Amino acid sequence: MIKQQFLALILGINRGISMLLTLSLIIVVGFALSELFFRLRLPRIIGLLFAGILIGPYVFDLIAPEMLAISIDLRQIALVIILIRAGLSLDLKDLKKVGRPALLLSFIPATMEIIGILILGPLLLGLTFIESAVLGSILAAVSPAVVVPKMLKLIDDKQGTKKRIPQLIMAGASVDDIYVIVLFTQFVQMAQTGAVSWTRLLFLPISIILGVGVGVLIGLLFVSFFKRFHLRDTAKVLLILSFSLFFVTIEHEFSHIVPYSGLISVLAMGITILTKYRLLASRLVKKYEKIWVFTETLLFVLVGTAVDITTIPNIGLMAIIVVFGSLIFRSIGVLLATITTGLKNKEKIFVIEAYLPKATVQASIGSIPLALGIGNGNTMLTLAVISILITAPLGALLIDMTKNKLLESADAIKKQTAAQEEVIVSGL
């Protein structure tokens, strides 16, 4: 309170921290620390997390209670925007080209990591089976915010493109996130009831099919509407976002009656628009990327504000062991998924490295168990943040440091081919 009054005195505010001041602090402090970490060659999102921790209630306490009250809704909006961008960018033709390996990478590594948490959670953290399943689904998603820009850079530099390794990683990682998020929603519902419901797991395929059907139908209606009636792209962005939020609301309100995944609908709608109206999809993606600049700042800073740093010393060592232990299980999953790909061992190692970073999904869903009052929710949030702090910079650094050694570039392949042809000619 003293800190709030001191800041209020400086700024001439006599009613404590307001929503407007909170928003201003989120942007200014978030931008400053994200830029600092970027210049230190670390992911910007780490700086955003630290910004949230600093201005959060456990350090300087500069967040308005009203902002904390709606933070879970803001994080839900961020998750929806992530899925819209993914759908509008996830070309089914690319998935067909990389084929079976991408499909295997979309669920085997995540499944192995969840299995690892199911083993380590009860042993090291004292979690129940259901709580471990929820934590596993939080930690198991790879981060598109870290991985996708790295893979696009590799494609531009033509590194690993002969075997379509960057495309393989991007396709697998995109579907990986959806798979994990769907599992998370099911596990959370089980945790709220306090019992394992195998019926809910059996309903999972139904919720996916129904989610895809609704998403495809609305996507087709949007395509027809946008082709018939002229609207500014900004209006289209808002319409698509509104329907996406409606999907999620329907899931929350009626999933106990009809198994339905609103998040799958969001993704399917985006893919349908891309398939049927590619030119529009490419324009909309750019619009959502601009929105994401602000949304990303809100997301990671607000996650940082929810971290109770006083709990870190109590579970710090165990948390680090759990995070690295789960990464071992994940790496085994990557190896299993790439057995029949024809990749060299060094290329498989690169895929393992690319599947390490965690950030966006963990920030989006990591605090949900705590907000819903699920047991050990605070521990889950702390693990989510620790996993981001460890894996995001680790994965990013490993990708940058080893890409030239583990991946073949187009120029290197040309030189190697020319050298072999020269040897053959000289032998003749």
ABEGO torsion letter per residue (X at the ends): XAAAAAAAAAAGBAAEBBAAAAAAAAAAAAAAAAAAAAAAGBBAAAAAAAAAAAABAABAGABBAAAAAAAAAAAAAAAAAAAAAAAAABBAAAAAAAEAAAAAAAAAAAAAAAAAAAAAAAAAAGBBAAAAAAAAAAAABBBAAAAAAAAAAAAAAGBGAAAGAAAAAAAAAAAAAAAAAAAAAAAAAAAAAGBBBAAAAAAAAAAAAAAAAAAAAAAAAAAAAAAABBBBAAAAAAAAAAAAAAAAAAAAAAAAABBBBAAAAAAAAAAAAAAABAAAAAAAAAAAAAAAAAAAAAAAAAAAAABBAAAAAAAAAAAAAAAAAAAAAAAAAAAAAAAAAGBBAAAAAAAAAAAABBAAAAAAAAAAAAAAGBBGAAAAAAAAAAAAAAAAAAAAAAAAAAAAAABBBAAAAAAAAAAAAAAAAAAX
